[in-house]
């Protein structure tokens, strides 16, 4: 009688913590390198790469779960949107016209329905296929790219294109993006929220928050998330008051810190909904201890739009 091969046991909490810490340090080193490069194209390259990687992971999870969708069309639309958005940004526009956003959302819907016309209707499967593609575009590509918009909406001296050819124009823009520190603040508050929830929850977490969605989330971790968000937000504002002068006062810093912390937790739970619905543990294995690209940006997909609209509607009119 053949022996049953031993099943691999899940990694211990200590090993998971070490892996997660190593991945976190690597990510912050990467973010620091991009930040210090002072090149707008480097910021957009990082955002774009994470967006596309996350979109690939999203469609891969759908495929594994045998959910019908149209990945080639979805990826083409994602690349086109990123290309248009980044072109507008590099040309000095601070916002993408709403008509362009509407156009791509309309294309996402019309294109998915058009592709569905090739297949027979089997109950709600057809609607789920269209909805899956639309969700991927809006959730991953549209929402996460607000982090790119945040970087360039802050007032500052825009670079002037050099009229000596396309490539010379691209590589001549060495000036720091006006909102580089705002992007750093966004990432710090969001990721410190995630880190605070994980550390506090691992150490003293007892009371489950939403066990039917994420068994590991605790209310103690949530309190830790709020504290770490304030630590990051207020700490950076204290260190760089001139570069973050668009906040105007400590009141806005504290208020935004709490708002983004709550949205970061919701964003993390939102991806848990997606993964549990698709029976996936992680979106990928790119980052040991963290998971894939979508596991990394899930909370930013919710915090970046909030910061963008707070800047646009509340803080910038005060300038």
NORPERA-V238845 format. One record per pair of residues at least 6 apart in sequence whose ideal C-beta (glycine too) atoms are under 6 Angstrom apart, sorted by the first residue. I is the first residue (numbers start at 0). J is the second residue. D is the distance in Angstrom with one decimal. If there is no record, write none. Layout:
BEGIN
I:J:D, I:J:D
END
This chain:
BEGIN
15:288:5.6, 18:287:4.1, 18:288:3.1, 19:288:3.3, 19:289:5.9, 22:286:4.3, 22:287:5.6, 22:288:5.1, 22:289:4.8, 33:41:4.9, 33:45:5.1, 34:183:5.8, 37:175:4.2, 38:173:5.9, 39:172:5.6, 39:176:4.5, 42:150:5.4, 42:176:5.7, 43:85:4.8, 43:147:5.8, 46:146:5.6, 46:147:4.6, 47:81:5.0, 49:292:5.3, 49:296:5.5, 50:140:5.6, 50:143:5.2, 52:292:3.8, 53:139:5.0, 53:292:4.1, 53:293:4.1, 53:296:5.6, 54:77:4.9, 54:139:5.0, 56:282:4.3, 56:283:4.5, 56:291:4.7, 56:292:5.8, 56:293:5.0, 57:135:4.9, 57:139:5.6, 58:70:3.9, 60:277:4.8, 60:279:4.9, 61:68:4.9, 61:131:5.8, 64:277:4.1, 66:131:5.8, 67:124:5.7, 67:128:4.3, 68:128:5.5, 68:131:4.4, 68:132:5.5, 69:111:5.8, 69:114:4.7, 69:132:5.4, 72:110:5.4, 72:114:5.9, 73:132:5.0, 73:135:5.4, 76:107:5.9, 76:136:6.0, 77:140:4.6, 80:103:5.0, 80:140:5.7, 84:95:5.5, 84:144:5.8, 87:95:5.2, 88:151:5.1, 91:157:4.3, 93:151:6.0, 93:152:5.2, 107:133:5.1, 107:136:4.5, 108:133:5.9, 111:129:4.2, 111:132:4.3, 112:129:5.7, 115:125:5.2, 115:128:5.8, 115:129:5.9, 142:300:4.1, 142:304:5.8, 143:296:5.3, 143:300:4.9, 145:303:3.8, 145:304:4.4, 145:307:4.7, 146:299:5.7, 146:303:4.1, 148:307:5.3, 149:178:5.9, 149:181:5.6, 149:182:5.9, 149:185:5.8, 149:303:5.9, 149:306:5.6, 149:307:5.1, 150:176:5.0, 150:178:4.4, 150:182:4.4, 151:176:5.7, 151:178:5.8, 152:310:5.8, 153:177:4.7, 153:178:3.5, 153:181:5.2, 153:245:5.6, 155:177:2.4, 158:172:4.5, 158:174:4.7, 160:168:4.7, 161:167:5.3, 161:168:5.5, 161:171:4.5, 180:239:5.8, 180:242:4.0, 180:243:5.6, 184:235:5.2, 185:306:5.4, 187:231:4.2, 187:235:5.8, 188:228:5.1, 188:231:4.9, 188:232:4.7, 188:256:6.0, 188:259:5.0, 189:263:5.0, 189:298:5.2, 189:299:5.3, 189:302:4.7, 191:227:4.3, 191:228:5.8, 191:231:3.7, 192:224:4.5, 192:228:4.5, 192:260:4.6, 192:263:4.0, 193:298:5.8, 195:223:4.3, 195:224:4.5, 195:227:2.6, 196:220:4.1, 196:223:5.8, 196:224:3.9, 199:219:5.6, 199:220:5.0, 199:223:2.5, 200:217:4.6, 200:220:2.8, 203:219:5.1, 204:217:3.3, 204:219:4.6, 204:220:5.1, 206:217:5.7, 206:218:4.6, 208:216:4.1, 208:217:5.6, 208:218:5.4, 212:268:5.6, 212:271:5.2, 213:268:5.9, 213:271:4.3, 224:260:5.5, 224:264:5.8, 225:260:5.0, 228:256:4.9, 228:260:3.6, 229:256:4.8, 232:252:5.5, 232:256:3.7, 233:252:6.0, 236:243:5.2, 236:252:4.8, 245:314:5.4, 246:252:5.1, 247:317:5.7, 259:302:4.5, 262:301:4.3, 262:302:5.0, 262:305:5.4, 263:298:3.9, 263:302:5.3, 265:301:5.8, 266:297:5.1, 266:298:3.9, 266:300:5.6, 266:301:3.4, 267:297:5.6, 267:298:5.1, 270:297:3.7, 281:290:3.3, 281:291:5.8, 281:294:5.6, 282:290:5.7, 282:291:3.8, 282:293:3.7, 282:294:5.1, 283:291:2.3, 285:291:5.0
END
